[in-house]
């Protein structure tokens, strides 16, 4: 076996198999037909898909909202680690982990961030937040754990804090064709390769080694991309 696989899908409800939030899919399909997409289509993108870029984040309020909450979260200066609410003590623990890898080679940083975050307990949003889909900040993830996009977001913002530029990374929402469920991973462009940090896979591996993932859209702080087959 090339890598260790853990079958933890994001949306476990059978009625949601092969489905995404309808509003997002509708907006993605509409925007894909418009000529105003920022940079046009680019072949040979993530997982070999054609990518179409946009700088308009209107379809993704969950993403923009979590970034706002994250920057507010970073400003907290008081608290103790016995509290169930994220506070400065929990933030210090996160910083302590980052200090252990700050001077490590980039490959090792990716592997250690992937390993560290994957140790968190997997909890689906309906149980954790009483809603079908919630995008958590790293603080909320450390406090209450989370599901697939929460792992990906925590990895993204950890690498950003370690100095990785936004343009090298994307949170990718995709379809797991084996499990027939939606999923999310972090993709990192490093040394000409698209590396995948996945809560279902213990190792950091190249995207072309995962044949059963079909990306729908991806995003970072600078824009978002729609993906389609060549």
Backbone as CSV, one residue per row, in Angstrom:
resi,resn,N_x,N_y,N_z,CA_x,CA_y,CA_z,C_x,C_y,C_z
1,UNK,0.854,-1.191,0.000,0.000,0.000,0.000,0.890,1.240,0.000
2,UNK,0.548,2.220,-0.812,1.368,3.407,-0.930,1.179,4.360,0.235
3,UNK,-0.015,4.410,0.794,-0.258,5.317,1.906,-1.422,4.808,2.740
4,UNK,-1.467,5.294,3.961,-2.521,4.886,4.893,-3.756,5.742,4.681
5,UNK,-4.912,5.107,4.576,-6.169,5.795,4.252,-7.177,5.603,5.373
6,UNK,-7.776,6.714,5.819,-8.798,6.653,6.867,-10.120,7.119,6.280
7,UNK,-11.132,6.278,6.210,-12.392,6.632,5.544,-13.279,7.537,6.383
8,UNK,-12.885,8.793,6.559,-13.688,9.754,7.301,-14.184,10.826,6.347
9,UNK,-15.359,10.672,5.764,-15.883,11.678,4.856,-16.369,12.898,5.612
10,UNK,-16.552,14.006,4.868,-17.066,15.225,5.497,-18.550,15.119,5.793
11,UNK,-19.336,14.804,4.758,-20.785,14.753,4.938,-21.217,13.297,4.895
12,UNK,-21.590,12.781,6.057,-21.816,11.347,6.181,-23.245,10.956,5.876
13,UNK,-24.159,11.902,5.820,-25.568,11.606,5.572,-25.735,11.025,4.170
14,UNK,-26.375,9.870,4.055,-26.534,9.239,2.750,-27.307,10.117,1.778
15,UNK,-28.187,10.945,2.293,-28.945,11.835,1.419,-28.083,12.928,0.822
16,UNK,-26.857,13.082,1.337,-25.976,14.125,0.847,-24.847,13.558,0.005
17,UNK,-24.888,12.289,-0.288,-23.867,11.702,-1.116,-23.886,12.349,-2.487
18,UNK,-22.667,12.615,-2.999,-22.506,13.282,-4.283,-23.193,14.642,-4.299
19,UNK,-23.243,15.317,-3.158,-23.895,16.619,-3.117,-23.030,17.633,-2.409
20,UNK,-23.245,18.903,-2.737,-22.606,20.026,-2.098,-23.693,21.024,-1.764
21,UNK,-23.383,22.028,-0.942,-24.373,23.061,-0.696,-24.934,23.587,-2.006
22,UNK,-26.247,23.513,-2.187,-26.852,23.814,-3.480,-26.587,25.237,-3.932
23,UNK,-26.597,26.172,-2.984,-26.370,27.555,-3.356,-24.984,27.732,-3.958
24,UNK,-23.977,27.087,-3.349,-22.621,27.206,-3.861,-22.509,26.605,-5.243
25,UNK,-23.059,25.408,-5.434,-22.983,24.779,-6.745,-23.684,25.616,-7.799
26,UNK,-24.825,26.214,-7.460,-25.544,27.047,-8.414,-24.700,28.249,-8.809
27,UNK,-24.107,28.921,-7.813,-23.309,30.104,-8.112,-22.068,29.735,-8.901
28,UNK,-21.427,28.614,-8.540,-20.255,28.172,-9.283,-20.597,27.938,-10.745
29,UNK,-21.720,27.271,-11.009,-22.097,26.977,-12.389,-22.435,28.237,-13.161
30,UNK,-23.071,29.209,-12.479,-23.414,30.461,-13.153,-22.171,31.276,-13.450
31,UNK,-21.296,31.432,-12.445,-20.100,32.232,-12.646,-19.187,31.638,-13.706
32,UNK,-19.231,30.330,-13.848,-18.375,29.680,-14.839,-18.744,30.086,-16.252
33,UNK,-19.956,30.562,-16.459,-20.386,30.940,-17.800,-20.139,32.407,-18.099
34,UNK,-19.709,33.165,-17.088,-19.522,34.597,-17.277,-18.129,34.897,-17.814
35,UNK,-18.020,35.994,-18.532,-16.732,36.384,-19.087,-15.890,37.147,-18.089
36,UNK,-16.447,37.463,-16.909,-15.753,38.281,-15.934,-14.847,37.505,-15.009
37,UNK,-14.668,36.228,-15.223,-13.762,35.471,-14.378,-12.355,36.032,-14.528
38,UNK,-11.683,36.188,-13.394,-10.521,37.059,-13.335,-9.398,36.678,-14.291
39,UNK,-9.006,35.425,-14.331,-7.806,35.078,-15.055,-8.045,34.052,-16.167
40,UNK,-9.260,33.626,-16.326,-9.548,32.673,-17.373,-9.148,31.266,-17.009
41,UNK,-9.333,30.352,-17.943,-9.084,28.942,-17.677,-7.602,28.616,-17.788
42,UNK,-7.162,27.676,-16.985,-5.783,27.208,-17.022,-5.789,25.691,-16.970
43,UNK,-5.128,25.083,-17.926,-5.088,23.626,-17.991,-4.058,23.085,-16.999
44,UNK,-4.095,21.776,-16.789,-3.131,21.077,-15.942,-3.078,21.664,-14.541
45,UNK,-4.262,21.886,-13.966,-4.330,22.381,-12.595,-4.337,21.236,-11.612
46,UNK,-4.911,21.451,-10.440,-4.961,20.425,-9.403,-5.654,19.169,-9.901
47,UNK,-5.069,18.024,-9.618,-5.606,16.723,-10.018,-5.824,16.644,-11.528
48,UNK,-5.041,17.412,-12.293,-5.120,17.376,-13.745,-6.332,18.057,-14.335
49,UNK,-7.053,18.831,-13.534,-8.266,19.497,-13.991,-7.960,20.847,-14.646
50,UNK,-8.920,21.333,-15.428,-8.868,22.694,-15.948,-9.402,23.630,-14.875
51,UNK,-8.705,24.736,-14.651,-9.078,25.668,-13.594,-9.507,27.011,-14.177
52,UNK,-10.550,27.583,-13.602,-10.989,28.922,-13.960,-11.005,29.762,-12.697
53,UNK,-10.288,30.880,-12.722,-10.060,31.670,-11.517,-11.009,32.849,-11.403
54,UNK,-11.275,33.241,-10.169,-12.069,34.433,-9.889,-11.588,35.058,-8.588
55,UNK,-11.695,36.376,-8.511,-11.357,37.095,-7.285,-12.602,37.527,-6.521
56,UNK,-13.771,37.131,-6.990,-15.040,37.507,-6.364,-15.432,36.446,-5.345
57,UNK,-15.381,36.796,-4.057,-15.674,35.839,-2.996,-17.146,35.818,-2.597
58,UNK,-18.007,36.466,-3.359,-19.428,36.523,-3.012,-20.038,35.146,-2.741
59,UNK,-19.682,34.107,-3.514,-20.302,32.793,-3.259,-19.828,32.100,-1.984
60,UNK,-18.828,32.664,-1.294,-18.190,31.920,-0.204,-18.158,32.714,1.103
61,UNK,-19.319,33.048,1.654,-19.345,33.795,2.920,-18.752,33.011,4.085
62,UNK,-18.829,31.685,4.052,-18.238,30.896,5.141,-16.727,31.107,5.206
63,UNK,-16.100,31.190,4.039,-14.652,31.387,3.968,-14.258,32.779,4.458
64,UNK,-14.910,33.807,3.945,-14.564,35.168,4.351,-14.887,35.405,5.824
65,UNK,-15.967,34.795,6.301,-16.339,34.969,7.703,-15.330,34.314,8.634
66,UNK,-14.873,33.114,8.276,-13.926,32.444,9.165,-12.599,33.195,9.223
67,UNK,-12.177,33.812,8.097,-10.947,34.597,8.119,-11.086,35.799,9.050
68,UNK,-12.248,36.447,9.016,-12.489,37.565,9.932,-12.447,37.089,11.379
69,UNK,-13.097,35.955,11.654,-13.112,35.426,13.019,-11.715,35.020,13.477
70,UNK,-10.916,34.527,12.531,-9.550,34.117,12.861,-8.710,35.306,13.314
71,UNK,-8.810,36.420,12.613,-8.004,37.583,12.988,-8.467,38.177,14.318
72,UNK,-9.756,38.088,14.604,-10.247,38.501,15.923,-9.701,37.566,17.000
73,UNK,-9.719,36.283,16.692,-9.246,35.250,17.609,-7.783,35.467,17.994
74,UNK,-6.974,35.862,17.015,-5.544,36.055,17.258,-5.271,37.182,18.244
75,UNK,-6.225,38.109,18.382,-6.018,39.256,19.248,-6.287,38.999,20.713
76,UNK,-6.756,37.803,21.053,-7.059,37.498,22.451,-5.771,37.379,23.262
77,UNK,-5.785,37.973,24.426,-4.558,38.035,25.227,-4.691,37.400,26.610
78,UNK,-5.877,36.974,26.996,-6.071,36.420,28.329,-6.752,35.060,28.246
79,UNK,-6.616,34.273,29.317,-7.292,32.989,29.376,-6.390,31.909,29.922
80,UNK,-6.984,30.776,30.292,-6.200,29.646,30.786,-6.617,28.386,30.052
81,UNK,-5.746,27.396,30.055,-5.965,26.196,29.251,-7.035,25.279,29.817
82,UNK,-7.519,25.557,31.027,-8.612,24.763,31.585,-9.957,25.187,31.016
83,UNK,-9.990,26.347,30.382,-11.233,26.856,29.811,-11.612,26.060,28.576
84,UNK,-12.920,25.887,28.375,-13.411,25.217,27.174,-13.514,26.180,26.002
85,UNK,-13.332,27.471,26.260,-13.350,28.473,25.205,-11.919,28.747,24.755
86,UNK,-11.748,28.932,23.441,-10.412,29.227,22.939,-9.931,30.553,23.517
87,UNK,-8.689,30.577,23.965,-8.143,31.797,24.543,-6.644,31.856,24.287
88,UNK,-5.986,32.826,24.926,-4.568,33.048,24.674,-3.716,31.841,25.045
89,UNK,-4.137,31.068,26.043,-3.367,29.883,26.429,-3.380,28.833,25.323
90,UNK,-4.561,28.589,24.756,-4.649,27.642,23.646,-3.851,28.144,22.450
91,UNK,-3.930,29.448,22.206,-3.173,30.036,21.103,-1.674,29.827,21.330
92,UNK,-1.227,29.937,22.587,0.182,29.730,22.908,0.603,28.291,22.620
93,UNK,-0.290,27.341,22.860,0.019,25.938,22.545,0.239,25.755,21.048
94,UNK,-0.605,26.401,20.265,-0.455,26.356,18.808,0.887,26.965,18.412
95,UNK,1.214,28.116,18.988,2.487,28.767,18.697,3.662,27.871,19.094
96,UNK,3.521,27.170,20.218,4.595,26.285,20.670,4.845,25.179,19.655
97,UNK,3.762,24.601,19.108,3.951,23.589,18.066,4.669,24.194,16.874
98,UNK,4.233,25.369,16.439,4.858,25.987,15.264,6.328,26.288,15.508
99,UNK,6.678,26.640,16.737,8.081,26.904,17.052,8.944,25.670,16.860
100,UNK,8.367,24.470,17.018,9.146,23.235,16.862,9.489,22.948,15.408
101,UNK,8.764,23.559,14.466,9.003,23.280,13.044,9.375,24.530,12.257
102,UNK,9.461,25.667,12.935,9.661,26.937,12.228,10.936,26.946,11.389
103,UNK,11.985,26.326,11.873,13.264,26.326,11.162,13.500,25.043,10.369
104,UNK,12.493,24.197,10.274,12.627,22.929,9.551,12.522,23.153,8.050
105,UNK,13.041,22.224,7.239,12.850,22.304,5.792,11.364,22.287,5.449
106,UNK,11.033,22.844,4.296,9.631,22.977,3.901,8.915,21.628,3.853
107,UNK,9.562,20.609,3.310,8.936,19.285,3.247,8.574,18.788,4.643
108,UNK,9.488,18.995,5.580,9.235,18.544,6.949,8.129,19.364,7.600
109,UNK,8.078,20.665,7.311,6.993,21.486,7.847,5.639,20.955,7.402
110,UNK,5.515,20.655,6.116,4.249,20.117,5.613,3.885,18.826,6.323
111,UNK,4.843,17.922,6.424,4.570,16.619,7.035,4.184,16.757,8.499
112,UNK,4.887,17.616,9.227,4.610,17.773,10.654,3.274,18.469,10.895
113,UNK,2.952,19.466,10.090,1.651,20.128,10.220,0.534,19.142,9.906
114,UNK,0.713,18.343,8.861,-0.293,17.344,8.505,-0.477,16.335,9.635
115,UNK,0.640,15.851,10.177,0.575,14.870,11.266,-0.082,15.468,12.508
116,UNK,0.335,16.659,12.885,-0.168,17.293,14.105,-1.673,17.511,14.033
117,UNK,-2.156,18.052,12.928,-3.583,18.319,12.799,-4.390,17.030,12.681
118,UNK,-3.828,16.027,12.014,-4.553,14.768,11.842,-4.734,13.995,13.144
119,UNK,-4.008,14.386,14.185,-4.188,13.741,15.483,-5.476,14.185,16.165
120,UNK,-6.076,15.269,15.674,-7.316,15.772,16.272,-8.465,14.801,16.018
121,UNK,-9.407,14.781,16.927,-10.576,13.913,16.815,-11.490,14.395,15.701
122,UNK,-12.021,13.468,14.927,-12.925,13.807,13.825,-14.363,13.861,14.340
123,UNK,-15.005,15.018,14.180,-16.401,15.190,14.596,-17.147,15.938,13.498
124,UNK,-18.250,15.388,13.035,-19.004,16.020,11.951,-19.772,17.236,12.468
125,UNK,-20.050,18.165,11.567,-20.691,19.427,11.947,-22.062,19.267,12.613
126,UNK,-22.936,18.368,12.143,-24.246,18.247,12.803,-24.144,17.895,14.287
127,UNK,-23.112,17.145,14.661,-22.902,16.813,16.067,-22.160,17.940,16.786
128,UNK,-21.153,18.489,16.129,-20.287,19.481,16.760,-20.941,20.853,16.887
129,UNK,-21.641,21.274,15.816,-22.173,22.637,15.748,-23.687,22.695,15.571
130,UNK,-24.321,21.548,15.428,-25.773,21.472,15.244,-26.221,22.129,13.933
131,UNK,-25.327,22.177,12.958,-25.665,22.657,11.616,-25.023,21.700,10.621
132,UNK,-25.509,21.727,9.378,-25.001,20.799,8.372,-23.565,21.107,7.958
133,UNK,-23.209,22.394,7.933,-21.883,22.756,7.439,-21.398,24.007,8.159
134,UNK,-20.268,23.897,8.854,-19.693,25.026,9.574,-18.183,25.021,9.360
135,UNK,-17.631,26.171,9.007,-16.192,26.287,8.784,-15.565,26.924,10.020
136,UNK,-14.759,26.170,10.726,-14.211,26.595,12.010,-12.856,27.268,11.854
137,UNK,-12.584,28.189,12.761,-11.253,28.771,12.863,-10.316,27.750,13.505
138,UNK,-9.006,27.952,13.418,-8.097,27.049,14.126,-8.402,26.963,15.619
139,UNK,-8.743,28.101,16.229,-9.065,28.080,17.652,-10.251,27.204,17.966
140,UNK,-11.293,27.308,17.154,-12.468,26.455,17.348,-12.123,24.995,17.096
141,UNK,-11.244,24.742,16.137,-10.808,23.381,15.841,-10.047,22.798,17.029
142,UNK,-9.151,23.583,17.638,-8.406,23.096,18.797,-9.320,22.909,20.002
143,UNK,-10.368,23.698,20.061,-11.302,23.630,21.180,-12.284,22.472,21.049
144,UNK,-12.838,22.280,19.820,-13.927,21.316,19.633,-13.654,20.283,18.547
145,UNK,-12.444,20.309,17.955,-12.117,19.441,16.831,-12.994,19.795,15.627
146,UNK,-13.182,18.872,14.679,-13.956,19.243,13.507,-13.962,18.173,12.445
147,UNK,-14.419,18.565,11.243,-14.440,17.628,10.121,-13.463,18.085,9.049
148,UNK,-13.591,17.539,7.834,-12.500,17.617,6.865,-12.065,19.030,6.514
149,UNK,-13.022,19.959,6.277,-12.588,21.307,5.897,-11.914,22.017,7.065
150,UNK,-12.256,21.621,8.295,-11.622,22.237,9.461,-10.160,21.813,9.586
151,UNK,-9.865,20.538,9.286,-8.470,20.104,9.222,-7.720,20.904,8.159
152,UNK,-8.321,21.023,6.976,-7.662,21.714,5.865,-7.415,23.182,6.195
153,UNK,-8.406,23.838,6.802,-8.271,25.252,7.163,-7.184,25.438,8.215
154,UNK,-7.172,24.583,9.230,-6.153,24.684,10.279,-4.754,24.492,9.699
155,UNK,-4.611,23.569,8.763,-3.310,23.357,8.121,-2.918,24.570,7.284
156,UNK,-3.879,25.105,6.542,-3.625,26.284,5.706,-3.129,27.448,6.561
157,UNK,-3.855,27.775,7.623,-3.506,28.936,8.435,-2.250,28.695,9.274
158,UNK,-1.957,27.439,9.595,-0.703,27.137,10.280,0.482,27.369,9.357
159,UNK,0.393,26.874,8.130,1.480,27.103,7.175,1.621,28.582,6.844
160,UNK,0.495,29.293,6.772,0.570,30.746,6.554,1.336,31.396,7.703
161,UNK,1.055,30.977,8.925,1.746,31.538,10.086,3.230,31.186,10.087
162,UNK,3.579,30.098,9.415,4.979,29.692,9.290,5.678,30.376,8.126
163,UNK,4.949,31.227,7.412,5.574,32.011,6.356,5.294,31.571,4.938
164,UNK,4.466,30.537,4.763,4.127,30.107,3.412,3.200,31.135,2.770
165,UNK,3.434,31.511,1.516,2.561,32.485,0.853,1.223,31.879,0.459
166,UNK,0.187,32.715,0.471,-1.158,32.238,0.139,-1.216,31.636,-1.254
167,UNK,-0.466,32.209,-2.204,-0.576,31.739,-3.590,-0.074,30.318,-3.780
168,UNK,0.631,29.766,-2.804,1.100,28.389,-2.907,0.098,27.374,-2.375
169,UNK,-0.985,27.850,-1.754,-1.879,26.926,-1.054,-3.336,27.192,-1.382
170,UNK,-4.134,26.122,-1.335,-5.579,26.245,-1.490,-6.294,25.184,-0.652
171,UNK,-7.391,25.591,-0.061,-8.339,24.638,0.504,-9.200,24.153,-0.656
172,UNK,-9.253,22.843,-0.843,-9.929,22.259,-2.004,-11.161,21.480,-1.551
173,UNK,-12.313,21.845,-2.095,-13.547,21.089,-1.879,-13.710,20.155,-3.070
174,UNK,-13.855,18.868,-2.798,-13.839,17.886,-3.874,-14.843,16.776,-3.609
175,UNK,-14.938,15.888,-4.576,-15.780,14.703,-4.442,-14.901,13.472,-4.324
176,UNK,-15.116,12.694,-3.279,-14.451,11.407,-3.140,-15.291,10.398,-3.913
177,UNK,-14.791,9.967,-5.063,-15.566,9.107,-5.948,-15.681,7.681,-5.418
178,UNK,-14.795,7.286,-4.511,-14.904,5.964,-3.898,-16.004,5.923,-2.848
179,UNK,-16.001,6.910,-1.960,-16.978,6.945,-0.874,-18.272,7.637,-1.268
180,UNK,-18.273,8.305,-2.438,-19.457,9.027,-2.929,-19.894,10.122,-1.950
181,UNK,-18.910,10.846,-1.430,-19.204,11.942,-0.508,-18.312,13.134,-0.825
182,UNK,-18.736,14.293,-0.339,-17.913,15.488,-0.441,-16.776,15.407,0.567
183,UNK,-15.673,16.066,0.242,-14.491,16.026,1.096,-13.718,17.327,0.902
184,UNK,-12.764,17.591,1.770,-11.921,18.783,1.651,-10.495,18.439,2.059
185,UNK,-9.540,19.024,1.336,-8.126,18.806,1.628,-7.390,20.135,1.463
186,UNK,-6.138,20.160,1.875,-5.276,21.295,1.574,-4.308,20.887,0.484
187,UNK,-4.220,21.693,-0.567,-3.253,21.478,-1.633,-2.169,22.544,-1.521
188,UNK,-0.919,22.105,-1.597,0.220,23.013,-1.483,1.108,22.838,-2.708
189,UNK,1.382,23.942,-3.383,2.290,23.918,-4.523,3.709,24.083,-4.003
190,UNK,4.529,23.053,-4.195,5.883,23.076,-3.638,6.846,22.409,-4.607
191,UNK,7.846,23.148,-5.017,8.881,22.654,-5.920,8.281,22.033,-7.174
192,UNK,7.281,22.713,-7.735,6.678,22.273,-8.988,5.697,21.128,-8.863
193,UNK,5.357,20.748,-7.640,4.426,19.643,-7.420,3.245,20.109,-6.583
194,UNK,2.085,19.505,-6.836,0.897,19.765,-6.032,0.817,18.716,-4.928
195,UNK,1.105,19.131,-3.707,1.130,18.216,-2.579,-0.196,18.282,-1.822
196,UNK,-0.682,17.125,-1.384,-1.982,17.015,-0.723,-1.786,16.709,0.755
197,UNK,-2.374,17.562,1.597,-2.429,17.335,3.041,-3.873,16.987,3.375
198,UNK,-4.096,15.753,3.816,-5.440,15.183,3.883,-5.642,14.505,5.235
199,UNK,-6.761,14.757,5.884,-7.016,14.082,7.155,-7.303,12.593,6.975
200,UNK,-7.522,12.140,5.736,-7.738,10.719,5.470,-6.444,9.980,5.133
201,UNK,-5.365,10.726,4.916,-4.107,10.120,4.474,-2.986,10.571,5.400
202,UNK,-2.243,9.627,5.940,-1.206,9.958,6.911,-0.037,10.695,6.281
203,UNK,0.294,10.358,5.036,1.436,10.956,4.370,1.017,12.169,3.547
204,UNK,1.973,13.054,3.307,1.785,14.130,2.328,2.196,13.567,0.978
205,UNK,1.272,13.553,0.022,1.552,12.922,-1.264,1.157,13.848,-2.409
206,UNK,1.645,13.540,-3.608,1.312,14.333,-4.786,-0.113,14.038,-5.239
207,UNK,-0.742,15.044,-5.822,-2.150,14.907,-6.206,-2.385,13.811,-7.234
208,UNK,-1.420,13.581,-8.137,-1.645,12.592,-9.198,-1.694,11.160,-8.669
209,UNK,-1.302,10.956,-7.416,-1.354,9.615,-6.834,-2.730,9.284,-6.263
210,UNK,-3.640,10.239,-6.300,-4.992,10.009,-5.777,-5.967,10.081,-6.946
211,UNK,-6.360,8.934,-7.451,-7.179,8.899,-8.664,-8.664,9.102,-8.397
212,UNK,-9.092,8.974,-7.143,-10.531,8.991,-6.855,-11.032,10.343,-6.348
213,UNK,-10.220,11.387,-6.427,-10.648,12.726,-6.031,-10.970,13.568,-7.259
214,UNK,-12.120,14.253,-7.216,-12.531,15.154,-8.295,-12.798,16.527,-7.683
215,UNK,-11.862,17.475,-7.864,-12.053,18.799,-7.258,-13.223,19.547,-7.884
216,UNK,-13.980,20.258,-7.054,-15.082,21.098,-7.514,-14.648,22.561,-7.517
217,UNK,-14.170,23.033,-6.378,-13.610,24.379,-6.316,-12.532,24.417,-5.243
218,UNK,-11.660,25.411,-5.348,-10.605,25.608,-4.363,-10.463,27.095,-4.104
219,UNK,-9.905,27.437,-2.936,-9.774,28.856,-2.605,-8.637,29.113,-1.630
220,UNK,-8.178,30.364,-1.664,-7.249,30.867,-0.664,-7.613,32.317,-0.378
221,UNK,-6.718,33.068,0.202,-7.039,34.451,0.546,-7.093,35.369,-0.664
222,UNK,-6.570,34.921,-1.792,-6.458,35.784,-2.962,-7.539,35.550,-4.006
223,UNK,-8.167,34.392,-3.993,-9.187,34.096,-4.992,-9.702,32.680,-4.852
224,UNK,-10.521,32.283,-5.840,-11.029,30.914,-5.863,-11.012,30.403,-7.294
225,UNK,-11.063,29.088,-7.435,-10.945,28.435,-8.730,-12.035,27.384,-8.886
226,UNK,-12.667,27.391,-10.026,-13.591,26.313,-10.392,-12.794,25.274,-11.167
227,UNK,-13.087,23.993,-10.929,-12.355,22.910,-11.583,-13.305,22.091,-12.452
228,UNK,-12.825,21.705,-13.603,-13.603,20.824,-14.481,-12.648,19.919,-15.239
229,UNK,-13.189,18.805,-15.696,-12.370,17.835,-16.415,-11.951,18.388,-17.769
230,UNK,-10.768,18.030,-18.245,-10.310,18.488,-19.570,-11.223,18.000,-20.676
